[in-house]
Amino acid sequence: MTTAAPALHDCRKVFAQTLIELAEQDPRTVAVCNDSVGSSNLKEFAGRFPERLINVGIAEQTMVGAGAGLANGGRIPYVCAASPFLTGRALEQIKADVAYSRTNVKLCAMSPGFAYGQLGPTHHSVEDLAWLRTLPEMTVLVPADPAETREALLWAHEYDGPVFIRIGRTGVPDVEPHVPFKVGKAATLREGSDLTVIAAGTTIPAALEAADKLTAAGVSARVLNLSTIKPLDEDAVLAAARETGRIITVEEHNVHGGLGSAVAETVVAHHPVPMRLLGVADEFTPTGSAAFLAEHFGITAEGVLHAADELLDAATPASAGTPSAPGAAAS
Amino acid sequence: MPLVAVPGATSRLRATRQALRAATAEDRARSLRDAAAAIRRRNLEMISRAGQGHIGGDFSATDVLAVLYTAVLDLDPEHPEAPERDRYIQSKGHASGALYATLAYAGFFADAELDTYMEPLSALNGHPNRRKIPGVETNTGPLGHGLPVAVGTALAAQLDGSARRTVVLTGDGELQEGSNWEAAMSAAHHKLANLTVIVDRNRFQQGAGTEETSGLEPLADKWAAFGFAVQHVDGHDHEALYQALSAHPDGPDADRPVCLIADTVKGKGVSFIENRAEWHHKVPTADQTAAALQELAR
């Protein structure tokens, strides 16, 4: 089973390249940032299109508000900032100026999840999906690799409306197989009939590794890449519930309110099946790198395997009726 | 039913603007006074009928609105999203009554629609919604949102090399929101001379005076320190407002954004409402409405 470790990519790189391409092709394209020219990887953009890089300074409320105003003036603003500050500091602007006003603003949430590792919970963004998902008119995207990041951006540019897109800095491999991004559609990465693992973004590799191990052990595991968190692909989620009977969600986000919650809301309403929700337990993260924190919270292939064992065991009479707490799979 | 412009509204509004610009100061002042009085009367009827509203902040801003919509801004009610329109952004969203009465006065939608103010499912919510009301640029209500958005619309005009201007009206109490000062810093940094901030300086906020709550003074010095060309104007003197809004200061101020501190009276126009904090969102009784309409008819 040992193969050469796959190359890992920082998705901010393809983000920067794609944004430059969009700026070349479409003069309406502008970038707006909060002094994050470096961390949003906008240096080359700034060199190429200095007048179209609007740095409002360390002022996220103005950054998002000005983005809405630029959209009002016919521009297509890409509002770029570290996800915790973009969403946490400017949430009311995102609600009123972008979602409720339905302006054509693209919110580019850099370094989401716990990508900032040891910098701690102030710099982690494991609430963003919960916050953004409750805003009508908002599309919420979590691409998994450079190809999907690029396709999601190209789609967002053509779409006339608010979009929130996570742009990861954590190294991710190219997802195999590559399924072209389609908004609102979950991509089936592995077919399976015994259980389904639903993941997005940085957790896709863990989902795939676990599924391949399960398959090798004779358990047929489906994997869905849920890169559109909103609008949710209810058909794919309900097909998974109906056809596989067990669902594990795994996300770099608080277990409350994110991908797992979105899936559970649909499952419980239309076709209840046992689920396990893996993510950050509802606590502020301890000190550690992104990789350490993923291990710590069981957002790993081992975590998924553990949850799968629980779900499969629960199907036997002996251990039925003893569900474990959400998010506690790897404690 | 979506709100639509009154047929012919654009040509009427433009003709009015042209006539006001060409008029003598005296004639202009008389016309603007009549416009403001008509808007206040309608606004009062709306609040009385709805049993809700923010009459104090509506009436302090009415004269500013009347001058902007009839004599200053280049607007196109029949094409409310025409790209080259001037942008008016009302940060004090709670003064929706004054805004709606003014939009109807300018022909953005029929006057009769004002009778639905705050009724269930009406487009005319307590705070403005751009997706339902033609002429509204951005949805406000939470305070401190208008100026950042106005920075964006002014930046867009600057990038386009367009002469269209942005005027944003803020309350004074809402200047306690830090977002305004972020945006002010950014506006001056980007030399947004096409941006005018009007502060409705009625000196009251919801519960008390601004200076007893979290003092704003010296307010003009603050705006000047943030890089604005600052001017005080009597917010109820139509000719003074017209003049202040019609010319950009020159010399060293030529590339600065403008701040007009409009000294106003909360509840202006009705003696028993003026300058009383409790009339921030009190609703007049039938007798009070009749008395107020009589005062406004003079």
HADDOCK unambig.tbl for C-alpha pairs under 7 A between the chains (distance, minus, plus):
assign (segid A and resid 56 and name CA) (segid B and resid 186 and name CA) 5.69 0.50 0.50
assign (segid A and resid 59 and name CA) (segid B and resid 182 and name CA) 5.94 0.50 0.50
assign (segid A and resid 61 and name CA) (segid B and resid 179 and name CA) 6.07 0.50 0.50
assign (segid A and resid 62 and name CA) (segid B and resid 148 and name CA) 4.70 0.50 0.50
assign (segid A and resid 62 and name CA) (segid B and resid 179 and name CA) 6.45 0.50 0.50
assign (segid A and resid 62 and name CA) (segid B and resid 182 and name CA) 6.32 0.50 0.50
assign (segid A and resid 62 and name CA) (segid B and resid 183 and name CA) 5.48 0.50 0.50
assign (segid A and resid 65 and name CA) (segid B and resid 145 and name CA) 6.86 0.50 0.50
assign (segid A and resid 65 and name CA) (segid B and resid 148 and name CA) 4.75 0.50 0.50
assign (segid A and resid 65 and name CA) (segid B and resid 149 and name CA) 4.41 0.50 0.50
assign (segid A and resid 65 and name CA) (segid B and resid 152 and name CA) 6.97 0.50 0.50
assign (segid A and resid 66 and name CA) (segid B and resid 148 and name CA) 5.15 0.50 0.50
assign (segid A and resid 66 and name CA) (segid B and resid 149 and name CA) 4.58 0.50 0.50
assign (segid A and resid 66 and name CA) (segid B and resid 150 and name CA) 6.89 0.50 0.50
assign (segid A and resid 66 and name CA) (segid B and resid 151 and name CA) 5.53 0.50 0.50
assign (segid A and resid 66 and name CA) (segid B and resid 152 and name CA) 3.73 0.50 0.50
assign (segid A and resid 67 and name CA) (segid B and resid 152 and name CA) 5.97 0.50 0.50
assign (segid A and resid 68 and name CA) (segid B and resid 149 and name CA) 5.94 0.50 0.50
assign (segid A and resid 68 and name CA) (segid B and resid 152 and name CA) 6.68 0.50 0.50
assign (segid A and resid 69 and name CA) (segid B and resid 149 and name CA) 4.39 0.50 0.50
assign (segid A and resid 69 and name CA) (segid B and resid 150 and name CA) 5.96 0.50 0.50
assign (segid A and resid 69 and name CA) (segid B and resid 151 and name CA) 6.80 0.50 0.50
assign (segid A and resid 69 and name CA) (segid B and resid 152 and name CA) 3.84 0.50 0.50
assign (segid A and resid 69 and name CA) (segid B and resid 153 and name CA) 4.33 0.50 0.50
assign (segid A and resid 70 and name CA) (segid B and resid 152 and name CA) 4.49 0.50 0.50
assign (segid A and resid 70 and name CA) (segid B and resid 153 and name CA) 5.14 0.50 0.50
assign (segid A and resid 70 and name CA) (segid B and resid 155 and name CA) 6.78 0.50 0.50
assign (segid A and resid 70 and name CA) (segid B and resid 156 and name CA) 5.23 0.50 0.50
assign (segid A and resid 72 and name CA) (segid B and resid 153 and name CA) 6.32 0.50 0.50
assign (segid A and resid 73 and name CA) (segid B and resid 153 and name CA) 5.38 0.50 0.50
assign (segid A and resid 73 and name CA) (segid B and resid 156 and name CA) 5.27 0.50 0.50
assign (segid A and resid 73 and name CA) (segid B and resid 157 and name CA) 6.89 0.50 0.50
assign (segid A and resid 75 and name CA) (segid B and resid 156 and name CA) 6.96 0.50 0.50
assign (segid A and resid 96 and name CA) (segid B and resid 139 and name CA) 6.13 0.50 0.50
assign (segid A and resid 96 and name CA) (segid B and resid 140 and name CA) 6.90 0.50 0.50
assign (segid A and resid 97 and name CA) (segid B and resid 138 and name CA) 6.47 0.50 0.50
assign (segid A and resid 97 and name CA) (segid B and resid 139 and name CA) 6.25 0.50 0.50
assign (segid A and resid 100 and name CA) (segid B and resid 139 and name CA) 6.98 0.50 0.50
assign (segid A and resid 101 and name CA) (segid B and resid 130 and name CA) 6.33 0.50 0.50
assign (segid A and resid 101 and name CA) (segid B and resid 131 and name CA) 6.73 0.50 0.50
assign (segid A and resid 101 and name CA) (segid B and resid 138 and name CA) 5.89 0.50 0.50
assign (segid A and resid 101 and name CA) (segid B and resid 139 and name CA) 5.46 0.50 0.50
